């Protein structure tokens, strides 16, 4: 066994169907009495339902969360927090809403309950990305880790098929990079492989029947595991590319992850053989990169950056940004290789690892 360091994260996760009914109990357990419920405008109705369940512990709703946590939205939320005299937040939604809860926690220290309704995984991480004047910065601090996470499978039954597939593959990306992370360790690797397997078997079933409760349950379980991987170890080339494409070219988050992942994995294939074997095994495929591409196709996800708004003329600048200040990566970051990777992802070509080509 190679030496390793494992840091456990202090968070409580409650998993099941109908678990939202525990919300008042969980807020009370935190010693709180005035919870403000956070949501996006699209999920304002769900936020009001949570407020009703909180009864006398509910102080109000702020339903203006937006993608990439703009600081002006956090400023507006802070005015509500003060007005309501809130002593905790309850975020119901995807990574955008949970990001707002984290930004408030960073400024105030207020405890957070997160109720995820996508598979993005932010609820399990001490990571906050914020946008100021169009520039996104990311920080890692335990101050933003939600104290309690309530996973309720019922809340994911209505997640549209398209978003279920891309959000699920966004989760898989965390586990994939955890398997070849510089600071990987046996516990996180176990969670990563199990998380990929749970999502790989459930996402195609959800695409066929979005109300398949067993598949929804498996997918949310996988998302929890993958989120925990993102929270525990460092990410590499794939996440750097997605931050570049999302931040500088305004491409949609989950779709970008879905399209880039097979290509980032193909780039790293030879440098991380053990991780690739585990990814392929979890996917039930002979090839990690090809298996991820096939999964995206099976769930009906977009396969080409050209189809989600990227311009071919952006590839050169994207290469430049992605290769400056790169994250640690198992294979050295070479501009030519990254340019080729982006050309393949732009066109939506199926990547194949060298080993498979040689066979
Ligand atoms: P999102 O939170 O932006 O949600 C997208 C849209 O889907 C919103 O309108 C939302 O209200 C709606 N939605 C959410 N759940 C729904 C459901 N069950 N049914 C119907 N509609 C629903 O999407 P996301 O992919 O979850 O999050 C993306 C954001 O999260 C990005 O800004 C990303 O950077 C961030 N993120 C952060 C971390 C972290 O660790 N800090 C991890 C993952 C993602």
Boltz pocket constraint, residues with backbone or C-beta under 6 A from the ligand:
constraints:
  - pocket:
      binder: B
      contacts: [[A, 40], [A, 41], [A, 42], [A, 43], [A, 66], [A, 67], [A, 68], [A, 69], [A, 93], [A, 94], [A, 95], [A, 96], [A, 97], [A, 99], [A, 117], [A, 118], [A, 119], [A, 120], [A, 121], [A, 122], [A, 123], [A, 125], [A, 127], [A, 128], [A, 129], [A, 155], [A, 156], [A, 157], [A, 158], [A, 159], [A, 160], [A, 167], [A, 230], [A, 253], [A, 254]]
      max_distance: 6.0
